[in-house]
Amino acid sequence: MALLGTVGVAALLPARGAAADVADAGATGAVALLFFLYGARLSARETLDGLRHWRLHLTVLGCTFLLFPLLGLAARGLVPNLLTPPLYAGLLFLCLVPSTIQSSIAFTSIARGNVPAAICAGSFSSLAGIVLTPLLAAALLGADAGGFSPGSLAGIVVQLLLPFLLGQVLRRRIAAFLARHKKVLGLVDRGSILLVVYTAFSAGMAAGIWHQVSLPRLGALLLVEAVLLAVMLLASWYGAGRLGFDRADRIAIQFAGSKKSLAAGLPMASVLFGAQASLAVLPLMLFHQMQLMVCAALARHRARDADRDPERDADGDPERDADRDPDPAPAPAVPQRAPGHVAEVSPTPQHPAARAR
């Protein structure tokens, strides 16, 4: 609701002239502060401890930075019939953004999945995205998409990477302060993102963004993103099953590997695309809202499955569970006898309930 409200304010009262310059400077500082706080909060030690589950993390990284970009490249065939070139650039940028941390953890917890794995997977994805997202954008988007050029990597280093590394260096000194002011800093996080959105859409209003995106184009974009999300949810779930992960790990892979971070993507887009950031962030904002609604329903569905069948098969296949004896009787213990002693065997086996009594 805050994002939609910010877009509405930018539509009614866009920053122009000197106000636009002040908003741009504020957004630049907010982005640097945001990534400084990311670095200060992210424990490198906890992240390194998660390396024990390296197969799961590689699977999530493969979904985020390999399968997503491949699907984004495949969507190029939708231009210009369904998507305009600027909207396609935003869609492809969406496919290059790292995964989320907070919502992946929340949905994994609701669905009774592997929460520690989701924490580490989201952390690894965020760390990798600091480097991989700009590099992939330079390779796949090029200078013709939204005004982005490989020279913008310098802005990424100054605004994103250096503040992040500084936060990592100062983490031990300021960790207690961050813990005491967690709620206030949460407002700083959200305020920074809203300021970036306001600045981007103010520039979009000045450039006539809504004259560039018609309602049919917007509907086509929503349809394409719905298909993209469905493909990633199915591929991450069944692909993890084929790789031999158990149900808890598959849940973590599905929720961490199918989502994209608005908090990381918006600041990167403002640096990479400059004046064209308004169109570039539109697909990401729509996808973010869609993934929250769909994954919330999916997480509750997974939780209900766990409640109905606590002993669900490791691969999550209910049909395989149906072939098993629902209440198998344990094998009777054979008492130790002296050598040469013949054990007496009862001709009528007892029912498991009788043995329990």
N, C-alpha and C positions, 0 to 999 in steps of 0.2 A: 504494500500500500504506500509506503514511503517513496519507493521508486516511481510508482505511477504518479504520485503527487508531485514529485520533483519534475517529472516530464511535463506535467500540466503547468507548473509555475514557469518552466522554461518556455513553454508555448505562449503563455500570456504575458510574461515579463522577462523576455530574454535580455541577457547582458549585452550591451552595445557600447562601442567606443571605449572610453576610459574604464567603464565598469567591466567590459569584457577583458581588458588587460589585467585588471585587479583579480578577476575571477580566474584567469589563466595562471597568474602567479600563485594564487592560493591553491589551485588544483595541483600545480607542480610541487609545492611544498607539502601538500596533503599526501600525494603519492609517495614522496620520499619518506615521510613520517610513517605511513602505513607499512612500507616494506622494512623500515627500521624496527617497528614493533613486531612484525613477522619474525625477523631474525632474533630479536630479544626473547621471544616466547618459545621458539622451537628449540628443544633440547637436542643437540647433536648426539649426545650420549644415548638417549632413548632411541633415536633413529638408528644408530649403529647397532644397538642391541637387537633391533628387529631384523638384522641381516640373516638370522638363523632361518627365517622363513623366506629365503631368497626366491624360490620358485613362485610363490604367491605374488611377491612384489614385481618380479619380472613380467608376470602375466598382466598385472594391472598397468604397468608401464607400457606393455605392448598394446593393450586396449586403448590407452590414452594417446600415445604418441606414434602408433603405427596403424592400427585399424581405423581409428577415427580419421586421421589424415587421408588414408586411402579412400574411405567413403566420401570425404569432402572432395577429393579429386574426381571421383566418379560422378559427383553432382554437377560437374562442369557441363555435362551434356544437357542440363536443364536451362542453360543460357542460350538464347534470350527468350525462349518460349515461356518459361515459368518464372525465372529469376533474372533481374537486371544484373549487369556486371558488378555494380557496387554492392548489391545485396549478396551476390555470390562471394565476393571478397570477404564480406562479414561472416558468411556461413563457413567459408574455409578457415578464417581466423578462429571461429568458434571451435573448430575441430583440432586446433593446435594448442588450445589453452589447457593448463594442468587440471587435475581433478580437484574436487573439494576435500576439505578435511572434516569440518564440523558436521555437515549434513550426512556425509558418508558414515561417520561414527554413529550419529543419531539413528539413522535408518538401520544400520547393522545391528545396533543394540535392540531396537524394537523387534526386528525379525529373528532374534536369538542367534545371531551369527558370531563370528570371531572378531570381537571388538578390538583387542590389541593389534591384530593384523590390520584392521581398517585404519587404526591410528597411524601405524608405521607406513602403510601403503599411501595414505594421503600425504604424510610428511615427505616421503620420497618423491611423490609426484610434484609437490610444490617446489621442492629443491631442484628437481630436474627441470621444471618448467621455467625457472629463472634463466636457464641457459638455452634449453631446447626450443622453447616457444619463439624467441627472437630469431634463432638460427633457422628453424623451419619456415618462419614467416619470410625471411630473406630469400630462402631457396624456392618456396612455392608461390608466394604472392608477387614478388618482384616490384619494380618501380612503377608499374602501371596500375597497381591495385591500391586505390585510396591514397596515393601520394607517398606510399611507403618505399623506402630505399634502404639498401644495406648500410648506408651511412647513419641511419637512425639507431644503429646498435650502440653508438656512442651515448645517445640519450638513455638507452636501456641501462648501460653500465653506470652512468652518473645518477639516474633517478631511482633505479631498482636494485642493481647488484651491490653497489657500494653501501647504500644504507642498510641493506640486508646483512652484509658482512660486518658492518659496524655494530649492528644489533647483536650478532653472534659473539663478537669480541667483548662487548660490554654486558653480556647476559648475566654473568655471575654477580656483577656489581649492582645491577638494577632489578634483579629478579624479585627481591622482596618488595620493592616499591611497586612493581607491576602487579604483584599478587594483592597488595593492599588496595590498589585503585583499579581493580579489575572491571568494575561496572562503568567507571568514568572512561576508561580506555576503550571499553566496548562501544561507547557513544562516539569516541574519536574515530574508531574503525568505520562505523556506519556513516558518520558525518563526512569522512573523507570520500567514501564511495558516492554519497549523494552529491557532494560538491563536484566530483568528476562528471557525474551524469548531468548535472545542471550546466556545467561548462560545455560539455559536448553537444547537448541538445540546444543550447543557446546559439552555438555556432551553426548548428543544423538549421535552426529557424532563420538565421541570417542568410543561409545558403538556399533556403526554400526546400527543406528536406521533405515536407509532406506533399510538395508538388512532384517529388521524384518517386514517391511510394504510393501507389494507388491501392484502394481496398482489395481489388483482385490480386495484386502482387503480394499484398500482406497476407491474404488468405493462402496463396500458394506457398509462401514462406513457412507459415504455420504447418501446412500439410507436409512439406519436405522435412521439417524438424521433427514432426511426430513420427514419420517413418524412420528417420535417423535414430531417434531415441529407442524405438521399438527394436530395430535391428541390433543396437548395442546391448540392450537388456537381454535379448535372446542369445546373442553370440557370447556374451560374458558368462551367462548361466550355463548353457549347454556346452560351451567350449571348456569351461572349468571342469565340468563333469567328465568330459572326454579325457582331460589331462589327469584325472584321478584324484581331484580334491574332494574332501568330504563336504557335507552340507554346510557346516559353519563357515568353512573357507570359501565355498561357492557364493554364499551370501555376501561376504566381505568383498569378493572380487566383483560381483555384480553391481554393488552399490558404489564402490570406489572406481570401477572401470567404466561406468556408463555416464558419469556426471562431469560437468565442467564448472570451474570456479568463476563466479561473477566477480568476487573480491580481487582475484589476481588478474582476470581478463580485462576489466575496465581500465585500471591504471596502465596496463601494457598497451591497450588500444589507443589511449590518449597520447602516449609517447610515440607509438609506431605510425599512427595515421594522421595525427595533427588535426587539421581543419576538417578532414573527412571522417573523424572518429564517430560522429553521430550515426551515420549509416553503418559503420563497422560494428558498433556495439548493439545495434538493434536486434540482430539475430541472436546474440548472446543473451540479452535481457529476456527475450521471449523464450528461449530454450531453458534458461534458468528457472523461470516460473513453471514451465511445463514439467521439468524434471522433478521439481519439488512436489507437485501435485500427484504425478504418476507414481513416484517412488514412495510417497507416504502411503498410498493405497496398497502398493505392492508389499511394503514392509508389514503392514497389518495382515495381509493375506498370508505371508510367510509365518507370522506369529501364530495365526489361527491353525495353520498346518501343524506347527510344532505342538500346539495344545491338543489337537486331535490325535496325534501320533507321536508321542515322545520318543519312541524307539524307532523312529524313521530310519530307513537304510542310509548308509553313509553317502551314497550317490544320489539320494533324494528321489529314488524311483519307487513309487507306491506299488506298482505292479509286482515288482520283485518281492516287496514285503508281503504281498498277499499270498505268495507261494509258500511262505514259511508257516510253521505251526505257531498259532498265536500264543500258545501257552506250553512250550515244550517242557517236558518233564526232565529234570536233571538226572543224570546217570547216578544210580545208587552207589554210595561209597562202599568199597570192599574193605572190610576190617583186616588188619594184619594178623596172620595166623602163623603158628609154628610150622616149620618145614614138615611136609608129609600130611598135614591136616587137610581134610576135604571140607570145603565150605558148603554150608547148607544154602540151597537156593529155593526161595518160595515159588511154588508153581503159579500163584496168582499175584501179579504185580499190583502194588497199591496205587491208588489214584494220587496225583500230586497233592490234592487238598488234604487227603488223609495223612500223608506224610508230614505236611505242614502242621496239622493239628498234633 
